[in-house]
Amino acid sequence: MPGNSQRRGAGRRGRTTAAGSGGRIRRSLEGKGPTPKAEDRVYHKAYKAKQEALRRQAGRPKQKSTRTAVGADWVVGRNPVLEALEAGLPVKQAYVAEGAERDDRLRDILKFAAEHSLPLLQVTRAELDRATGGLVHQGVAVQLPAFDYTDVEDVFEAALEVPARGLVVALDGVTDPRNLGAIIRSAAAFGAHGVIIPARRSASMTAAAWKTSAGAAARIPVSRVTNLNQTLRRASDAGFTVVGLAGEGTTPLSGLPGTDGPLLVVVGSEGEGLARLVREHCDALVSIPIASAVESLNASVAASIALYEITQQRPS
């Protein structure tokens, strides 16, 4: 009917009333900084290809699931991430989930990142879930770079340049990364030229080892070798006195041999001690006197005591 303004399309053509965008359009046009490389975006196939190439290069077996592939190179959770940043762990990339709830810990992380020019890559929660293998990340995670192990020959060469004070620490069967980190810290404190770890049945330089070393892992070379026994034999041929710490050792720590020349100290696990073949490659088995009520010392504690005693026996 004429004049029926209620029927559809009765208004004037071209005149519409649009709701305000509330600034959403303007904000969507604002820049978000440079786009990260594809290989640094955890959800991109280039990232996965790079990780697989690094795995093959390092000789690590392929993981059966993403859940087990996480741990050595990742720190997740607000408290662990903040502690890792404050401890000076090297960071390859830091991630924060979109819409992550702000609390004091997250604000501290964001403040630390801003003060240290650490870029935070914002990803969706689903992308961060996939990257961290489903671990409870609380909306934030940091990825550590692959540790740069030093060639063992370089460690030997550095120690032999100052033969009267040459000192190297080797570990046999130390599987706790916190013990590894603590030993690295002690080795750096007492002037060792490097730490040697086996590639198998041994802790490696994970986030936990980095953190326990309190940054010492960045100041002292760490070498990973395929065969520890062959490495000990090469050290002996090069002029090192090789001594192993063993509870049943016949040589007291106070009479430790070889302190006037290059010395290599082998530390075994707290439970099983030194392996049989490792013992055979030692010039002496040294014991630390302890009360009979105590069965053994923690590996990192034993290493610290031995290293301290070595510095006391050597000329200043």
Phi, psi and chi 1 to 4 in degrees:
 res  aa     phi    psi   chi1   chi2   chi3   chi4
   1 MET       -  144.7  -65.6  176.7   60.4      -
   2 PRO   -61.1  138.9  -23.7   34.0      -      -
   3 GLY    82.0    1.6      -      -      -      -
   4 ASN   -81.6   94.2 -175.5    0.9      -      -
   5 SER   -78.9   -2.4   61.9      -      -      -
   6 GLN   -87.2  -16.8  -60.2  -58.3  -44.7      -
   7 ARG   -72.9  154.2   64.5 -175.6  176.5   86.8
   8 ARG   -61.9  134.2 -179.6  176.7  -62.2 -179.2
   9 GLY    80.4   12.4      -      -      -      -
  10 ALA   -74.3  -20.0      -      -      -      -
  11 GLY   -70.7  170.7      -      -      -      -
  12 ARG   -71.4  138.9  -68.6 -176.1 -179.5  179.9
  13 ARG   -64.0  135.3 -178.1  178.0  -61.6  176.7
  14 GLY    89.7   -7.2      -      -      -      -
  15 ARG  -105.2  108.3  -66.0 -174.9   61.9 -179.9
  16 THR  -128.5  156.4   58.8      -      -      -
  17 THR  -111.6  116.1  -58.0      -      -      -
  18 ALA  -100.3  140.8      -      -      -      -
  19 ALA   -71.2  147.4      -      -      -      -
  20 GLY   -66.5  148.7      -      -      -      -
  21 SER   -81.3  -11.7   68.7      -      -      -
  22 GLY    67.1   19.7      -      -      -      -
  23 GLY    87.4    0.3      -      -      -      -
  24 ARG   -63.2  -41.0  -69.3 -167.8  -58.2  -87.3
  25 ILE   -65.4  -44.1  -64.7  175.5      -      -
  26 ARG   -61.7  -43.6  175.6  176.5   55.8   79.0
  27 ARG   -66.3  -34.3  -71.8 -164.1  -63.0  -90.8
  28 SER   -68.0  -20.4   67.2      -      -      -
  29 LEU   -89.6   -9.8  -64.0  175.6      -      -
  30 GLU   -71.5  147.3  -67.8  179.2   -8.3      -
  31 GLY   -70.1  148.2      -      -      -      -
  32 LYS  -115.2   19.2  -65.4 -175.7  178.0 -179.7
  33 GLY    89.1  175.7      -      -      -      -
  34 PRO   -64.7  144.1   22.6  -32.7      -      -
  35 THR   -73.7  127.1  -57.7      -      -      -
  36 PRO   -62.4  154.4  -19.1   31.7      -      -
  37 LYS   -60.8  151.5  -63.8  179.7 -179.9  179.0
  38 ALA   -58.5  -36.8      -      -      -      -
  39 GLU   -73.2  -10.4   62.3 -174.5   22.2      -
  40 ASP  -101.0   -2.7  -69.3  -27.0      -      -
  41 ARG   -93.8  113.8  -76.3  176.6  -96.1  167.2
  42 VAL   -59.8  -22.9  -64.4      -      -      -
  43 TYR   -94.7   -3.6   49.8   86.5      -      -
  44 HIS   -88.1  147.0 -161.4  -77.3      -      -
  45 LYS   -65.0  -27.0   62.8 -179.6 -178.7 -179.8
  46 ALA   -65.7  -34.2      -      -      -      -
  47 TYR   -64.1  -45.9  170.4   86.9      -      -
  48 LYS   -64.1  -38.5  -62.6  177.4 -179.5  178.0
  49 ALA   -65.1  -39.1      -      -      -      -
  50 LYS   -66.3  -42.8 -178.9  179.5  179.0 -179.2
  51 GLN   -62.6  -38.4  -63.1  -55.6  -53.9      -
  52 GLU   -66.5  -39.0  177.2   65.3   15.5      -
  53 ALA   -65.4  -40.7      -      -      -      -
  54 LEU   -64.7  -37.8  -68.9  173.3      -      -
  55 ARG   -62.4  -45.9 -179.9 -165.8   63.6   76.8
  56 ARG   -65.1  -38.7  -69.8 -164.1  -60.2  -92.1
  57 GLN   -64.2  -37.0 -176.8  179.1   -1.7      -
  58 ALA   -81.7   -7.8      -      -      -      -
  59 GLY    75.1   21.0      -      -      -      -
  60 ARG   -84.6  141.6  -62.1 -167.1  -60.4  -92.4
  61 PRO   -66.4  149.2   24.6  -34.3      -      -
  62 LYS   -68.4  133.5 -173.5  174.5 -178.3  179.1
  63 GLN   -76.5  148.4  -58.3  -71.5  -11.2      -
  64 LYS   -82.2  -20.8  -64.9 -178.2  179.4  179.6
  65 SER  -150.5  157.2   68.3      -      -      -
  66 THR   -66.8  -25.6   55.8      -      -      -
  67 ARG   -65.3  -37.2 -175.3  174.6  -63.5  -87.9
  68 THR   -86.1   -8.8   58.1      -      -      -
  69 ALA   -82.4   -5.9      -      -      -      -
  70 VAL  -105.1  149.4  177.9      -      -      -
  71 GLY   139.6  -57.3      -      -      -      -
  72 ALA   -68.3  -36.3      -      -      -      -
  73 ASP  -109.5    6.3  -60.2  -35.4      -      -
  74 TRP  -127.9  144.6  -73.0   88.5      -      -
  75 VAL  -123.6  124.2  179.6      -      -      -
  76 VAL  -125.8  157.3  -59.2      -      -      -
  77 GLY    96.4  146.6      -      -      -      -
  78 ARG   -67.7  -46.6  -59.3 -171.3  178.8 -167.5
  79 ASN   -64.9  -50.4  -78.9  -25.0      -      -
  80 PRO   -58.9  -39.6  -26.0   36.0      -      -
  81 VAL   -65.7  -44.5  165.1      -      -      -
  82 LEU   -63.8  -42.2 -178.8   59.2      -      -
  83 GLU   -63.9  -39.7  -68.7  173.0    0.4      -
  84 ALA   -64.1  -42.1      -      -      -      -
  85 LEU   -65.6  -43.7  -65.2  177.5      -      -
  86 GLU   -69.0  -26.1  -67.4  176.4  -18.7      -
  87 ALA   -81.2   -6.0      -      -      -      -
  88 GLY    83.7   21.6      -      -      -      -
  89 LEU   -63.5  142.1  -91.5   68.1      -      -
  90 PRO   -68.3  140.3   27.3  -34.9      -      -
  91 VAL  -122.3  123.5  174.9      -      -      -
  92 LYS   -81.1  -46.3  177.0 -179.4  179.0 -178.7
  93 GLN  -156.1  141.0 -177.2   63.3   61.8      -
  94 ALA  -113.9  141.3      -      -      -      -
  95 TYR  -127.6  144.5  -60.7   90.7      -      -
  96 VAL  -135.5  137.3   61.2      -      -      -
  97 ALA   -79.2  142.9      -      -      -      -
  98 GLU   -61.1  136.2  -64.9  175.4   -8.0      -
  99 GLY    74.2   13.1      -      -      -      -
 100 ALA   -61.7  134.5      -      -      -      -
 101 GLU   -65.8  130.3 -178.7 -178.4   -5.0      -
 102 ARG   -80.4  126.0  -61.8  -70.8 -177.5   96.2
 103 ASP  -134.4 -176.5   62.7    3.2      -      -
 104 ASP   -60.2  -40.4  -69.4  -17.6      -      -
 105 ARG   -65.1  -45.9  -82.6  -69.0  176.0  -97.0
 106 LEU   -65.4  -38.0 -175.9   54.3      -      -
 107 ARG   -63.6  -37.8  -80.7 -171.1  -76.5  -89.5
 108 ASP   -65.0  -39.4  -71.5  -18.9      -      -
 109 ILE   -64.3  -45.1  -68.8  170.7      -      -
 110 LEU   -63.9  -38.2  -62.8  176.2      -      -
 111 LYS   -66.0  -44.1 -179.7 -179.7  177.8 -178.6
 112 PHE   -60.9  -44.6 -176.4   97.1      -      -
 113 ALA   -60.9  -41.8      -      -      -      -
 114 ALA   -67.1  -42.5      -      -      -      -
 115 GLU   -70.9  -24.9  -68.1  175.9  -13.0      -
 116 HIS  -110.4   15.8  -66.0   80.7      -      -
 117 SER    52.9   41.2  -59.2      -      -      -
 118 LEU   -96.5  112.7  174.8   65.1      -      -
 119 PRO   -71.2  138.2   24.7  -31.7      -      -
 120 LEU  -109.7  119.0  -77.3  168.9      -      -
 121 LEU   -87.3  122.5 -177.3   60.8      -      -
 122 GLN   -88.8  125.5 -169.2  175.1   60.3      -
 123 VAL  -131.8  167.9  -63.4      -      -      -
 124 THR   -74.2  160.1   67.2      -      -      -
 125 ARG   -62.3  -36.5 -174.3  169.6  -67.9  -86.8
 126 ALA   -64.3  -39.3      -      -      -      -
 127 GLU   -66.5  -39.5  -70.7  163.3   -8.1      -
 128 LEU   -70.0  -33.7 -164.1   54.4      -      -
 129 ASP   -59.7  -47.1  -72.9  -18.6      -      -
 130 ARG   -66.1  -41.5  -71.7 -165.2  -63.0  -90.0
 131 ALA   -64.9  -37.5      -      -      -      -
 132 THR   -95.7    9.3   58.2      -      -      -
 133 GLY    69.6   27.1      -      -      -      -
 134 GLY    81.6   10.1      -      -      -      -
 135 LEU   -71.2  158.5  -63.9  178.1      -      -
 136 VAL   -78.3   96.3 -179.1      -      -      -
 137 HIS   -95.7  -13.1   51.2   68.4      -      -
 138 GLN    56.6   27.5  -61.4  176.0  -53.0      -
 139 GLY    86.2    6.6      -      -      -      -
 140 VAL  -149.1  143.0   63.5      -      -      -
 141 ALA  -158.7  152.6      -      -      -      -
 142 VAL  -127.9  142.8  -65.8      -      -      -
 143 GLN  -106.0  131.1 -175.4 -175.3   22.7      -
 144 LEU   -91.1  149.2  -53.0 -177.4      -      -
 145 PRO   -73.1  158.7   27.5  -34.2      -      -
 146 ALA   -61.4  134.9      -      -      -      -
 147 PHE   -68.8  138.1 -173.5   78.8      -      -
 148 ASP   -93.3   92.8 -173.2   15.4      -      -
 149 TYR   -72.7  146.1  -69.4  100.6      -      -
 150 THR   -92.9  143.4  -57.1      -      -      -
 151 ASP   -63.7  135.7 -172.9  -85.7      -      -
 152 VAL   -62.5  -30.7   68.5      -      -      -
 153 GLU   -64.7  -33.2  -64.7  -61.6  -24.5      -
 154 ASP   -68.5  -35.8  -67.8  -23.4      -      -
 155 VAL   -64.5  -46.7  172.9      -      -      -
 156 PHE   -61.1  -43.7  -72.4  163.3      -      -
 157 GLU   -61.3  -42.3 -177.5  178.1  -10.5      -
 158 ALA   -63.9  -39.9      -      -      -      -
 159 ALA   -69.9  -35.7      -      -      -      -
 160 LEU   -76.3  -14.5  -68.7  171.2      -      -
 161 GLU   -69.3  -23.9  -73.3 -179.1   -5.6      -
 162 VAL  -128.5   70.8  -77.6      -      -      -
 163 PRO   -55.3  -34.5   19.0  -31.8      -      -
 164 ALA   -68.6  -18.8      -      -      -      -
 165 ARG  -127.8   11.6  -56.1 -164.8   67.2   81.8
 166 GLY   -63.3  128.1      -      -      -      -
 167 LEU  -147.7  126.9  179.0   60.1      -      -
 168 VAL  -132.3  143.7  175.9      -      -      -
 169 VAL  -115.0  130.8  178.9      -      -      -
 170 ALA  -119.4  144.8      -      -      -      -
 171 LEU  -114.9  140.8  -51.5 -174.7      -      -
 172 ASP  -128.2  107.0  176.2   34.8      -      -
 173 GLY    79.0   16.3      -      -      -      -
 174 VAL   -84.2  104.5  176.0      -      -      -
 175 THR  -101.7   -9.7   56.8      -      -      -
 176 ASP   -86.5  117.7 -172.1  -26.4      -      -
 177 PRO   -62.4  -26.5   20.0  -31.4      -      -
 178 ARG   -69.7  -36.9  -69.9  175.7  -67.7  -86.4
 179 ASN   -64.6  -42.1  -90.0  -21.1      -      -
 180 LEU   -59.0  -47.5  170.1   58.9      -      -
 181 GLY   -61.6  -40.7      -      -      -      -
 182 ALA   -66.0  -39.0      -      -      -      -
 183 ILE   -67.2  -39.8  -68.6  171.8      -      -
 184 ILE   -61.0  -41.2  -70.3  173.3      -      -
 185 ARG   -63.7  -44.0 -174.6  176.1 -176.4 -179.6
 186 SER   -66.7  -40.5  -65.6      -      -      -
 187 ALA   -59.9  -42.0      -      -      -      -
 188 ALA   -67.0  -39.0      -      -      -      -
 189 ALA   -66.1  -33.3      -      -      -      -
 190 PHE  -102.6   18.3  -67.9  110.8      -      -
 191 GLY    80.9   20.6      -      -      -      -
 192 ALA   -67.9  153.3      -      -      -      -
 193 HIS   -93.6   -6.4  -67.2   87.7      -      -
 194 GLY   171.4  164.3      -      -      -      -
 195 VAL  -124.4  135.6  175.2      -      -      -
 196 ILE  -113.9  131.7  -59.8  172.0      -      -
 197 ILE  -127.8  147.6   61.3  174.7      -      -
 198 PRO   -75.6  155.1   -8.1   23.6      -      -
 199 ALA   -74.5  -24.3      -      -      -      -
 200 ARG  -116.7  150.8  -61.9  178.1   58.0 -167.4
 201 ARG    50.7   46.8  -66.7 -172.8  -67.7  -84.2
 202 SER  -153.4  149.8  171.2      -      -      -
 203 ALA   -66.2  150.8      -      -      -      -
 204 SER  -120.2 -178.5   57.3      -      -      -
 205 MET   -79.5   79.5  -75.2  -52.7  -59.0      -
 206 THR   -91.6 -180.0   63.0      -      -      -
 207 ALA   -59.2  -39.3      -      -      -      -
 208 ALA   -64.2  -40.9      -      -      -      -
 209 ALA   -66.7  -42.7      -      -      -      -
 210 TRP   -56.8  -48.5 -100.6  110.0      -      -
 211 LYS   -64.5  -44.2 -178.6  178.9  177.0 -177.8
 212 THR   -67.8  -29.0  -49.1      -      -      -
 213 SER   -71.3  -10.8   76.8      -      -      -
 214 ALA    54.2   39.8      -      -      -      -
 215 GLY    89.0   -8.2      -      -      -      -
 216 ALA   -65.5  -25.5      -      -      -      -
 217 ALA   -63.1  -18.9      -      -      -      -
 218 ALA   -87.2   -8.3      -      -      -      -
 219 ARG  -113.3  -13.4  -59.9 -168.7  -61.6  -88.9
 220 ILE  -129.2  135.3 -177.1  171.7      -      -
 221 PRO   -65.8  140.6  -18.8   31.1      -      -
 222 VAL  -121.9  126.4  179.5      -      -      -
 223 SER  -114.7  140.3  177.0      -      -      -
 224 ARG  -116.3  123.8 -174.4  166.2   58.8  175.1
 225 VAL  -116.4  152.9  -62.4      -      -      -
 226 THR   -74.9  -39.7  -56.3      -      -      -
 227 ASN  -131.2  107.7 -169.3  -52.0      -      -
 228 LEU   -66.5  -37.9 -180.0   59.4      -      -
 229 ASN   -63.8  -42.3  -67.8  -54.5      -      -
 230 GLN   -64.4  -36.8  -69.5 -178.6    2.6      -
 231 THR   -65.0  -40.4  -59.2      -      -      -
 232 LEU   -64.6  -38.8  -63.3 -179.9      -      -
 233 ARG   -65.3  -40.1 -175.7  165.0   57.4 -112.1
 234 ARG   -66.2  -36.9  -75.2  156.9   56.2 -168.6
 235 ALA   -64.1  -42.6      -      -      -      -
 236 SER   -63.2  -42.0 -177.6      -      -      -
 237 ASP   -65.6  -29.0  -67.5  -19.5      -      -
 238 ALA   -80.6   -8.3      -      -      -      -
 239 GLY   113.3    3.4      -      -      -      -
 240 PHE   -77.4  144.1  -75.5   85.9      -      -
 241 THR   -89.0  122.7  -61.8      -      -      -
 242 VAL  -102.0  117.9  180.0      -      -      -
 243 VAL  -122.1  140.0  -62.2      -      -      -
 244 GLY  -111.8  140.8      -      -      -      -
 245 LEU   -86.0  121.6  -61.4 -176.9      -      -
 246 ALA  -146.1  133.9      -      -      -      -
 247 GLY   -58.5  -33.5      -      -      -      -
 248 GLU   -96.1   13.4   69.5  -78.8    8.5      -
 249 GLY   -60.6  147.0      -      -      -      -
 250 THR   -89.6  -12.9   56.5      -      -      -
 251 THR  -100.6  122.6  -57.4      -      -      -
 252 PRO   -70.8  153.7   26.0  -34.1      -      -
 253 LEU   -59.4  -33.1 -174.7   59.4      -      -
 254 SER   -66.5  -22.5   57.3      -      -      -
 255 GLY  -106.1   26.7      -      -      -      -
 256 LEU   -57.7  126.5 -171.6  145.8      -      -
 257 PRO   -83.6  160.8   31.4  -35.0      -      -
 258 GLY    80.8   11.6      -      -      -      -
 259 THR   -72.6  -12.7   54.7      -      -      -
 260 ASP   -90.5    5.6   56.9  -14.6      -      -
 261 GLY  -145.6 -171.2      -      -      -      -
 262 PRO   -62.5  133.2   20.0  -30.6      -      -
 263 LEU  -129.4  137.4 -171.1   63.6      -      -
 264 LEU  -122.0  122.1 -170.6  151.2      -      -
 265 VAL  -106.7  127.4  179.6      -      -      -
 266 VAL  -105.1  127.2 -169.8      -      -      -
 267 VAL  -112.6  127.5 -178.0      -      -      -
 268 GLY   -97.4  177.7      -      -      -      -
 269 SER   -72.3  156.9   65.6      -      -      -
 270 GLU   -65.8  -35.4 -178.9  177.7   -9.5      -
 271 GLY   -81.5  -56.4      -      -      -      -
 272 GLU   -97.9  -12.7  -60.8 -179.9    2.9      -
 273 GLY    70.4 -150.5      -      -      -      -
 274 LEU   -82.5  142.1  -60.8  174.9      -      -
 275 ALA   -68.7  158.0      -      -      -      -
 276 ARG   -58.8  -47.4  178.9 -178.0   60.1   82.6
 277 LEU   -66.6  -33.6  -71.9  177.4      -      -
 278 VAL   -64.7  -42.0  170.2      -      -      -
 279 ARG   -58.3  -41.5  -67.7  166.4  179.8  -96.6
 280 GLU   -65.4  -23.3  -67.1  178.0    0.8      -
 281 HIS   -92.3    3.4  -75.7   91.3      -      -
 282 CYS   -93.7  140.6  -67.8      -      -      -
 283 ASP   -74.7  -25.4  -62.8  -51.4      -      -
 284 ALA  -156.9  147.8      -      -      -      -
 285 LEU  -107.1  119.4  -66.0  178.6      -      -
 286 VAL  -108.2  136.1  176.4      -      -      -
 287 SER  -112.4  149.7   62.1      -      -      -
 288 ILE  -104.4  120.0  -61.3  174.6      -      -
 289 PRO   -66.3  125.8   23.4  -32.1      -      -
 290 ILE  -136.2  165.8   57.6  176.5      -      -
 291 ALA   -64.6  146.3      -      -      -      -
 292 SER   -64.7  -22.0   57.3      -      -      -
 293 ALA   -73.7  -15.5      -      -      -      -
 294 VAL  -104.0  124.2  179.3      -      -      -
 295 GLU   -72.2  -44.5 -176.1  176.4  -11.2      -
 296 SER  -159.3  168.5   63.4      -      -      -
 297 LEU  -101.8  152.1  -67.7  173.6      -      -
 298 ASN   -59.2  144.3  174.4  -85.0      -      -
 299 ALA   -57.6  -42.3      -      -      -      -
 300 SER   -70.3  -33.5   62.0      -      -      -
 301 VAL   -67.8  -45.0  172.5      -      -      -
 302 ALA   -60.2  -42.5      -      -      -      -
 303 ALA   -62.2  -42.4      -      -      -      -
 304 SER   -63.7  -43.4  -62.4      -      -      -
 305 ILE   -62.1  -45.5  -65.5  172.7      -      -
 306 ALA   -63.9  -43.1      -      -      -      -
 307 LEU   -65.6  -38.3  -67.6  172.2      -      -
 308 TYR   -63.1  -45.1  170.2   77.6      -      -
 309 GLU   -62.3  -37.1 -179.4   64.1   23.5      -
 310 ILE   -61.7  -44.6  -69.2  169.1      -      -
 311 THR   -64.1  -30.4   60.9      -      -      -
 312 GLN   -73.5  -32.8  -64.9  -56.7  -63.1      -
 313 GLN   -81.9  -18.1  -65.8 -173.4   27.7      -
 314 ARG   -87.1  149.8  -76.2 -176.4  157.1  174.7
 315 PRO   -66.5  142.7   21.9  -32.9      -      -
 316 SER   -77.5      -   56.9      -      -      -
